[in-house]
Amino acid sequence: MSAELINKSVVTQFITELFGRFSAEHVSSLVTEDFCAHAWASRGNPDGTRHIAQVLTLLRATFRDPSVRVLDLLAQGDRVAARYQFEAEYVAELGGGEVTGRHIRLPGMMIARMRGERIAECWWEEDRLAMLAQVRAA
């Protein structure tokens, strides 16, 4: 199997374990020891595997019955770009939103830099404004 196919597989597993299963153990096994999630670091959160458990605790408390679909994957060299859609039931307050029990859809994109067969860095963007609009919808 080519390195690009392996990298795509690792990124797919990362997204599935993080957003579809909320599995800290599996997510941690897919990243390097010095993993940096730039989205987390830009919000003042710690880098690396230390923060994975915190993110997953927040996700587990906020959402029920999660699922995620990887819609697109592109790989070139040590980079993999993914477009995905996260879906879940919103069950706890997040960002000042009212708890509604509504089903939400959150589209997102991620770029990962690989080292070996693990993710060393990632950048991602999610349409949180769309999510909050769904949460607050009448």
C-alpha positions as CSV (number, residue, x, y, z in Angstrom):
1,M,0.0,0.0,0.0
2,S,1.4,3.4,-0.9
3,A,2.2,6.0,1.8
4,E,-0.6,8.3,0.6
5,L,-3.2,5.5,1.0
6,I,-1.9,4.7,4.5
7,N,-2.0,8.4,5.4
8,K,-5.6,8.6,4.2
9,S,-6.5,5.6,6.2
10,V,-4.9,7.1,9.4
11,V,-6.8,10.4,8.9
12,T,-10.1,8.6,8.3
13,Q,-9.5,6.6,11.5
14,F,-8.6,9.8,13.5
15,I,-11.8,11.6,12.4
16,T,-14.0,8.5,13.0
17,E,-12.5,7.9,16.5
18,L,-12.6,11.6,17.5
19,F,-16.0,12.5,16.3
20,G,-17.8,9.3,15.7
21,R,-16.8,7.3,18.8
22,F,-15.2,9.9,21.2
23,S,-12.4,7.4,21.8
24,A,-9.4,9.0,23.5
25,E,-7.3,5.8,23.5
26,H,-7.7,5.2,19.8
27,V,-7.2,8.9,18.8
28,S,-4.0,9.1,20.9
29,S,-2.6,6.0,19.1
30,L,-3.0,7.8,15.8
31,V,-0.9,10.9,16.6
32,T,2.7,11.5,17.4
33,E,3.9,12.3,21.0
34,D,4.5,15.9,20.0
35,F,1.1,16.2,18.1
36,C,-0.1,19.8,17.6
37,A,-3.7,20.6,16.9
38,H,-3.5,24.2,15.8
39,A,-7.2,24.8,16.3
40,W,-6.9,23.9,20.0
41,A,-3.6,25.9,20.5
42,S,-5.2,29.0,18.9
43,R,-7.9,28.9,21.6
44,G,-5.3,28.8,24.4
45,N,-5.6,25.1,25.0
46,P,-2.6,22.8,25.5
47,D,-1.1,21.0,22.5
48,G,-0.7,17.4,22.1
49,T,-2.2,14.3,23.5
50,R,-2.8,16.0,26.8
51,H,-5.7,17.9,25.3
52,I,-7.3,15.0,23.4
53,A,-9.0,13.8,26.6
54,Q,-10.3,17.3,27.5
55,V,-11.8,17.7,24.0
56,L,-13.4,14.3,24.2
57,T,-14.8,15.0,27.6
58,L,-16.5,18.1,26.3
59,L,-17.8,16.3,23.2
60,R,-19.3,13.4,25.3
61,A,-21.0,15.9,27.7
62,T,-22.4,18.0,24.8
63,F,-23.5,15.4,22.2
64,R,-25.3,12.0,22.1
65,D,-25.4,9.4,19.4
66,P,-22.6,10.9,17.3
67,S,-21.8,9.9,13.8
68,V,-19.3,11.2,11.2
69,R,-18.9,10.7,7.5
70,V,-15.7,11.5,5.7
71,L,-16.9,13.0,2.4
72,D,-13.6,13.7,0.7
73,L,-9.9,12.8,1.1
74,L,-7.0,14.2,-0.8
75,A,-3.4,13.2,-0.1
76,Q,-0.1,14.5,-1.5
77,G,3.2,13.8,0.1
78,D,2.9,14.1,3.9
79,R,-0.4,16.0,3.8
80,V,-3.9,14.8,3.9
81,A,-7.0,17.0,3.5
82,A,-10.4,15.8,4.6
83,R,-13.9,17.1,4.4
84,Y,-16.4,15.6,6.8
85,Q,-19.8,15.9,8.4
86,F,-20.4,15.3,12.1
87,E,-24.0,14.7,13.3
88,A,-25.3,14.2,16.8
89,E,-28.0,15.1,19.2
90,Y,-27.2,18.3,21.1
91,V,-27.8,17.6,24.8
92,A,-25.8,20.1,26.9
93,E,-25.0,23.8,26.8
94,L,-22.1,24.8,24.5
95,G,-21.0,28.3,23.8
96,G,-24.1,29.8,25.5
97,G,-26.5,27.8,23.4
98,E,-29.8,26.6,24.9
99,V,-30.1,22.8,25.4
100,T,-32.6,21.7,22.8
101,G,-32.1,18.0,22.1
102,R,-32.0,18.9,18.4
103,H,-30.1,16.8,15.9
104,I,-27.3,18.9,14.5
105,R,-25.1,18.7,11.4
106,L,-21.6,20.2,11.6
107,P,-19.5,20.3,8.4
108,G,-15.8,20.5,8.8
109,M,-12.5,20.3,7.0
110,M,-9.1,19.2,8.2
111,I,-5.5,19.2,6.9
112,A,-3.1,16.8,8.6
113,R,0.7,16.6,8.3
114,M,1.9,13.1,8.7
115,R,5.1,11.8,10.2
116,G,5.6,8.1,9.6
117,E,2.1,6.6,9.9
118,R,0.8,9.1,12.5
119,I,-0.5,12.6,12.5
120,A,2.0,15.2,13.7
121,E,0.0,18.3,13.1
122,C,-3.5,19.2,12.1
123,W,-5.5,22.3,11.2
124,W,-9.3,22.2,11.0
125,E,-12.2,24.4,10.6
126,E,-15.8,23.7,11.4
127,D,-18.9,25.7,10.7
128,R,-19.8,26.4,14.3
129,L,-22.1,29.3,13.4
130,A,-24.2,26.9,11.4
131,M,-24.3,24.5,14.4
132,L,-25.4,27.3,16.7
133,A,-28.1,28.3,14.3
134,Q,-29.4,24.7,14.3
135,V,-29.3,24.6,18.1
136,R,-31.1,27.9,18.5
137,A,-33.6,27.3,15.6
138,A,-37.2,27.8,16.5
